[in-house]
Amino acid sequence: MSRSCKCAITGERGTTDTFIKIKGRYYKSQEIYDAEQHRKALHKELVDYVVREFLGYEKGQPFPTALTKRIKENSFYGDAIILETFKRCAPNIHYALENKQFQSQNSKISYIWAIVDNKMADVYEEFKRKNKQENNTKSMIIESADLSNVGTKGPQKNICQFLDEEDF
């Protein structure tokens, strides 16, 4: 007998026989659960990269919430584009951190974010252009075609029925 349940990610209602249960919570499908786990892993990778690479924090050390606030403000772009932008701006950020003095970690984060923010829209446009190009190439692929009617304009006239066996 199935009970009513709610998806932990989407909030949709369903029954326990149609939803899946993972780690004590119900999810609409395995794909939704996997997508959420991928999103969480990407977010963790982004935060870890910035905290370790630029701020010099050690594993387990609490970091300023200003970083998560900035990431949330730019959630339109998504964690993958923000991470890619940080990686592309890494030389500029390292140069700024070596040659400039900061009063606090929050001012350092603000300065780093200003560098990244100036480049983020360009990375996003490049990402969109690349996706559009990939979609166009996928649509251009022609599936196997039936070549039996190539070059014909309609039903062919067959005169074989009028010929005798001797004419063949």
C-alpha positions as CSV (number, residue, x, y, z in Angstrom):
1,M,0.0,0.0,0.0
2,S,1.5,3.3,-1.1
3,R,1.5,6.5,1.0
4,S,1.6,10.1,-0.1
5,C,5.0,11.7,-0.2
6,K,6.8,14.8,-1.3
7,C,9.9,15.1,-3.5
8,A,12.8,16.6,-1.4
9,I,14.0,18.7,-4.3
10,T,11.1,19.8,-6.4
11,G,8.4,19.7,-3.8
12,E,6.0,17.7,-6.0
13,R,3.6,15.3,-4.4
14,G,3.3,11.7,-5.3
15,T,3.1,8.2,-3.9
16,T,5.8,6.1,-2.4
17,D,5.4,3.5,-5.2
18,T,6.2,6.0,-7.9
19,F,8.9,8.0,-6.1
20,I,12.3,6.6,-5.1
21,K,13.7,6.6,-1.6
22,I,17.4,7.5,-1.2
23,K,19.0,8.1,2.3
24,G,15.6,8.3,4.0
25,R,14.1,11.0,1.6
26,Y,11.9,10.6,-1.4
27,Y,12.7,11.9,-4.8
28,K,10.6,12.1,-8.0
29,S,13.3,10.2,-10.1
30,Q,16.9,9.1,-10.0
31,E,17.7,11.8,-12.7
32,I,16.5,14.6,-10.4
33,Y,18.5,13.2,-7.5
34,D,21.6,12.8,-9.7
35,A,21.3,16.4,-11.1
36,E,21.0,17.8,-7.5
37,Q,24.0,15.9,-6.4
38,H,26.0,17.1,-9.4
39,R,24.9,20.7,-8.6
40,K,26.0,20.4,-5.0
41,A,29.4,18.9,-6.0
42,L,30.0,21.7,-8.5
43,H,29.1,24.3,-5.9
44,K,31.5,22.7,-3.4
45,E,34.2,22.6,-6.0
46,L,33.7,26.3,-6.7
47,V,33.9,27.4,-3.1
48,D,36.9,25.1,-2.3
49,Y,38.8,26.4,-5.4
50,V,38.3,30.1,-4.4
51,V,39.0,29.5,-0.7
52,R,42.1,27.4,-1.2
53,E,43.6,29.0,-4.3
54,F,43.1,32.7,-3.6
55,L,42.3,33.1,0.1
56,G,44.7,30.5,1.5
57,Y,42.3,28.8,3.9
58,E,43.0,25.3,5.1
59,K,40.6,22.4,4.9
60,G,37.9,22.7,7.5
61,Q,38.6,26.4,8.3
62,P,35.5,28.5,8.2
63,F,35.5,31.1,5.5
64,P,33.7,34.5,5.3
65,T,30.1,34.3,4.2
66,A,30.7,37.2,1.8
67,L,31.9,34.6,-0.8
68,T,28.7,32.6,-0.7
69,K,26.7,35.8,-0.8
70,R,28.5,36.9,-4.0
71,I,28.0,33.5,-5.6
72,K,24.3,33.6,-4.7
73,E,24.0,37.1,-6.2
74,N,25.3,35.8,-9.5
75,S,23.4,32.5,-9.5
76,F,22.0,33.4,-12.9
77,Y,25.3,32.3,-14.5
78,G,25.5,29.1,-12.6
79,D,28.4,27.6,-10.7
80,A,30.1,26.1,-13.7
81,I,30.4,29.4,-15.5
82,I,31.6,31.2,-12.3
83,L,34.2,28.5,-11.7
84,E,35.4,28.7,-15.3
85,T,35.7,32.5,-15.0
86,F,37.7,32.2,-11.8
87,K,40.1,29.7,-13.5
88,R,40.5,32.1,-16.5
89,C,41.1,35.1,-14.2
90,A,43.5,33.2,-11.9
91,P,46.7,35.0,-13.2
92,N,45.2,38.4,-12.8
93,I,43.9,37.6,-9.3
94,H,47.3,36.2,-8.2
95,Y,49.0,39.3,-9.5
96,A,46.6,41.5,-7.6
97,L,47.0,39.5,-4.4
98,E,50.8,39.7,-4.5
99,N,51.0,43.4,-5.3
100,K,48.1,44.9,-3.2
101,Q,47.5,45.1,0.5
102,F,44.0,44.4,1.9
103,Q,42.6,45.4,5.2
104,S,40.3,42.4,5.7
105,Q,39.2,39.2,4.0
106,N,36.0,40.8,3.0
107,S,37.8,43.5,1.1
108,K,40.0,40.9,-0.5
109,I,36.9,38.9,-1.6
110,S,35.4,42.1,-3.0
111,Y,38.5,42.9,-5.0
112,I,38.7,39.4,-6.4
113,W,35.0,39.4,-7.2
114,A,35.3,42.7,-9.1
115,I,38.0,41.0,-11.3
116,V,35.8,38.0,-11.9
117,D,32.6,40.0,-12.4
118,N,34.1,42.0,-15.3
119,K,34.8,38.8,-17.2
120,M,31.8,36.7,-16.3
121,A,29.5,38.0,-19.0
122,D,32.1,37.2,-21.7
123,V,32.5,33.6,-20.4
124,Y,28.7,33.2,-20.4
125,E,28.3,34.5,-24.0
126,E,31.1,32.1,-25.1
127,F,29.4,29.2,-23.3
128,K,26.1,30.0,-25.0
129,R,27.7,30.3,-28.4
130,K,29.5,27.0,-27.9
131,N,26.2,25.3,-26.9
132,K,24.4,26.8,-29.9
133,Q,27.1,25.6,-32.2
134,E,26.9,22.1,-30.8
135,N,23.2,22.0,-31.1
136,N,23.4,23.1,-34.8
137,T,25.9,20.4,-35.6
138,K,23.7,17.8,-34.0
139,S,20.7,18.9,-36.0
140,M,22.7,18.9,-39.2
141,I,23.6,15.2,-38.9
142,I,21.5,13.3,-41.4
143,E,20.2,10.0,-40.4
144,S,20.5,7.1,-42.8
145,A,18.4,7.9,-45.9
146,D,16.6,5.6,-48.2
147,L,18.5,6.0,-51.5
148,S,16.1,3.9,-53.6
149,N,14.1,7.0,-54.8
150,V,17.1,9.3,-55.3
151,G,16.7,11.1,-58.7
152,T,13.2,10.0,-59.3
153,K,10.3,12.4,-59.6
154,G,7.4,10.0,-59.2
155,P,6.2,6.6,-60.1
156,Q,8.3,5.2,-62.9
157,K,6.7,3.8,-66.1
158,N,7.6,0.2,-66.6
159,I,7.3,-1.2,-70.2
160,C,8.4,-4.7,-69.3
161,Q,4.9,-6.0,-69.4
162,F,4.7,-5.2,-73.1
163,L,7.9,-7.0,-74.1
164,D,8.1,-10.6,-75.0
165,E,10.7,-12.9,-73.5
166,E,12.6,-12.8,-76.7
167,D,13.2,-9.0,-76.4
168,F,14.9,-9.4,-73.0
